[in-house]
């Protein structure tokens, strides 16, 4: 989820949204072909001091500039791999 509330909007939330759209190859309210990610926008997540905010897997990520999108996805993938190894 990408926050587009007032604080996030003023700090570049729409630019961050564009970065997610390019990286995931989908538009808001769509799901990636592998069904791994949905892209949604929200009015506010209540973390205005951290604007612009993105929420991935119910974890808010603050100060998300477009250059941080790839790093957030890489962290998510590594965490998923670790959980998979632990469950084996």
C-alpha positions as CSV (number, residue, x, y, z in Angstrom):
1,X,0.0,0.0,0.0
2,X,1.2,3.4,-0.9
3,X,0.0,6.3,1.3
4,X,-1.3,9.3,-0.5
5,X,-2.4,11.3,2.5
6,X,-1.6,15.0,2.8
7,X,1.9,14.5,4.3
8,X,2.9,11.7,2.0
9,X,1.5,13.7,-1.0
10,X,3.6,16.7,-0.1
11,X,6.7,14.5,0.4
12,X,6.4,12.8,-3.0
13,X,3.9,9.9,-2.5
14,X,2.8,10.0,-6.1
15,X,6.5,9.7,-7.2
16,X,6.9,6.7,-4.9
17,X,3.7,5.2,-6.4
18,X,5.1,5.6,-9.9
19,X,8.2,3.7,-8.8
20,X,6.1,0.8,-7.4
21,X,4.1,0.8,-10.6
22,X,7.2,0.5,-12.8
23,X,8.9,-2.0,-10.6
24,X,5.9,-4.3,-10.2
25,X,4.5,-3.7,-13.7
26,X,1.0,-3.1,-12.5
27,X,-1.4,-0.3,-11.8
28,X,-3.1,0.5,-8.4
29,X,-5.8,-2.1,-7.6
30,X,-4.1,-4.8,-9.6
31,X,-2.1,-7.9,-8.7
32,X,1.1,-9.1,-10.2
33,X,0.9,-12.1,-12.5
34,X,2.5,-14.4,-9.9
35,X,-0.1,-13.2,-7.4
36,X,2.8,-12.2,-5.0
37,X,2.0,-8.4,-4.8
38,X,-1.1,-6.2,-4.9
39,X,-0.7,-2.5,-5.4
40,X,-3.1,-0.3,-3.5
41,X,-3.2,3.3,-2.4
42,X,-4.6,4.5,0.9
43,X,-5.6,7.9,2.3
44,X,-3.4,7.7,5.4
45,X,-1.6,5.0,7.4
46,X,-1.0,7.2,10.4
47,X,2.7,7.5,10.1
48,X,2.8,11.1,8.8
49,X,6.2,11.9,10.4
50,X,7.7,9.1,8.2
51,X,6.3,10.4,4.9
52,X,6.2,9.2,2.3
53,X,5.1,5.8,3.6
54,X,4.7,2.4,2.0
55,X,3.3,-0.6,3.8
56,X,4.6,-4.0,2.7
57,X,3.3,-7.2,4.4
58,X,1.7,-5.0,7.1
59,X,5.0,-3.4,7.9
60,X,5.2,0.4,7.4
61,X,8.3,1.6,5.6
62,X,9.1,5.3,6.0
63,X,10.8,7.9,4.0
64,X,10.4,5.8,0.8
65,X,12.0,7.5,-2.0
66,X,11.8,5.9,-5.5
67,X,15.4,4.6,-5.1
68,X,14.3,2.6,-2.0
69,X,11.7,0.5,-3.8
70,X,14.1,-2.2,-5.0
71,X,15.7,-2.4,-1.6
72,X,12.3,-2.9,0.1
73,X,11.5,-5.7,-2.4
74,X,14.9,-7.4,-1.9
75,X,14.4,-7.3,1.9
76,X,10.9,-8.8,1.5
77,X,12.3,-11.6,-0.7
78,X,15.1,-12.4,1.7
79,X,12.8,-12.6,4.6
80,X,10.4,-14.9,2.7
81,X,13.4,-17.2,1.8
82,X,14.5,-17.3,5.5
83,X,11.0,-18.2,6.6
84,X,10.9,-20.9,4.0
85,X,14.2,-22.4,5.2
86,X,13.0,-22.4,8.8
87,X,9.9,-24.3,8.0
88,X,11.7,-27.1,6.2
